[in-house]
Amino acid sequence: MDVYGIVGNPVGHSVSPPMQTAGFDERGIDATYVTFEPAESEIERAIDGAAALGIAGLNVTIPFKQDVFEIVEADPLAARIGAVNTVAFPEDGSPQGYNTDAAGVTRSFAHHDVAIDNTEAVVVGAGGAGRATAFALADAGAGVHIANRTVERAEGLADEVDGATAGGLDSLAEMLPSADLLVNATSVGMEEDKTPVPAELLHEELAVLDAVYTPRETRLLRETDAAGATTIQGLWMLLFQGVEAFERWTGEDAPIDAMHDALREALN
């Protein structure tokens, strides 16, 4: 039996175990998925221990994504993002690190038949999710504008992303009217009455992905729907980053429907 898991602190709230377990069961893979919660000072020992014990793969969540990036051999995308959320442990080599949050973004749009190439995208937020989103969209052919409360942080990220521009949250009024895509990569929206984007800036030509998945219908998505635009719940981004990890570990196509159903049930 192969052993996979998730490492974080805290990690008891994670919905990855039921989602990945559903994937293994549907594909008939003899595997189990467990949680690991090391102290923040023990993450390097935890990764070394996982390798020594023959763990097949790990997901990585807060607060360890940057720490694990420094420990494993990161692939080129994860190296640019500066964070790892998935680790594979090949039998004949060093632990390999990936960032599947980027695929969570692009595959969410693709699943909803929303094109990215030759579009204009606005990303709200320049933290970890914002970094993954900005690189993902730029690599897929979008022009990217990053809006963040702290302008300097947005500008720093834009300097790293090909062709990107940056501004404060006040830049949304200038950039959104001509935008095709909008991603909320902040935690604003976890409180149902909060939104990072004024409703009057939303229009029917937009496709809006909200990384917040609790609640499932955020104020931003409700107001997007009222504007006649395409809405994409954060559940899809969470699903597809997990799907991408599953496929990297197993080399098999993930059973998306089974993993989606398990994720929805866990979030309920």
C-alpha positions, 0 to 999 in steps of 0.5 A, spaced: 500 500 500 502 506 498 502 512 503 500 519 501 498 525 505 498 532 507 503 536 511 500 543 515 499 546 521 494 546 523 491 541 518 485 538 521 480 542 517 483 539 511 478 536 505 484 533 501 483 526 505 476 525 503 478 528 496 484 524 494 481 517 498 475 518 493 480 518 487 484 512 489 478 508 491 475 510 484 481 508 480 482 502 484 489 504 487 491 501 493 493 507 497 491 511 504 492 518 505 493 521 512 495 528 515 501 530 518 502 536 523 509 537 525 511 543 529 514 549 524 521 548 526 520 541 524 518 541 517 525 539 514 525 533 519 518 531 517 520 531 509 526 527 510 522 522 515 517 522 509 522 520 504 526 515 509 519 512 510 517 511 503 511 516 503 509 516 496 507 523 495 505 529 500 500 535 499 503 541 503 499 547 506 499 553 510 504 555 513 509 550 510 509 552 502 515 556 502 519 552 507 518 546 503 520 550 497 527 551 500 528 543 501 526 539 495 527 540 488 522 545 485 520 544 478 521 551 474 513 553 475 514 552 482 521 556 482 518 562 479 512 562 484 516 561 490 512 555 493 511 548 493 504 545 495 505 538 492 511 533 493 513 527 490 518 522 492 521 518 487 524 511 489 531 513 485 532 521 487 530 527 491 524 529 493 520 533 487 516 539 488 510 542 484 505 548 485 499 545 483 495 551 485 497 554 478 493 548 475 487 549 479 486 556 476 487 554 469 483 548 469 477 551 473 477 556 467 477 550 462 472 546 465 467 552 465 469 553 457 472 560 459 478 561 454 485 564 457 489 566 451 489 573 448 484 575 454 485 581 459 485 578 466 485 582 473 488 578 479 486 581 486 491 579 491 499 578 491 500 573 496 501 566 495 494 565 491 495 571 487 502 569 485 500 562 483 494 565 479 498 571 476 504 566 473 498 561 471 494 566 467 500 569 464 503 563 462 496 561 458 497 567 454 493 572 458 495 580 459 495 580 467 494 586 471 495 585 479 491 589 484 493 589 491 492 593 497 499 594 498 501 597 491 509 595 492 507 588 493 503 588 487 509 591 483 514 586 486 510 581 483 508 584 476 516 585 475 516 577 475 510 576 471 511 577 463 508 583 461 504 584 467 502 591 470 500 593 477 496 598 482 492 599 488 485 597 489 483 603 486 486 601 479 480 596 479 476 602 476 480 603 470 482 596 469 475 592 470 471 595 464 475 592 459 477 585 463 475 579 460 477 575 467 477 576 474 480 572 480 479 574 487 486 571 490 485 574 497 481 571 503 476 577 502 469 574 502 470 568 507 465 573 511 459 573 507 458 581 507 465 582 504 467 583 497 474 585 494 470 588 488 465 594 488 459 591 484 458 597 479 465 594 476 462 587 474 459 586 467 456 581 463 463 580 459 467 577 465 468 570 468 470 571 475 473 566 479 473 566 487 479 562 490 474 563 497 471 556 497 467 557 504 462 560 503 461 557 496 457 563 494 461 569 496 458 576 495 463 577 489 460 571 486 452 573 488 454 580 485 457 577 479 451 573 477 447 579 478 451 582 473 450 577 468 457 574 468 460 567 469 461 565 476 466 560 478 466 557 485 473 556 489 471 549 490 473 548 483 480 551 484 481 547 490 478 541 486 483 542 480 489 543 484 488 536 488 486 533 481 493 535 478 497 533 484 493 526 484 495 525 476 503 527 478 503 522 483 499 516 480 500 518 472 493 516 471 487 521 469 484 523 476 476 521 476 474 528 477 467 527 478 468 522 484 473 527 487 468 533 486 463 529 489 467 527 495 469 534 496 462 537 496 460 532 501 466 534 505 465 542 505 458 541 507 
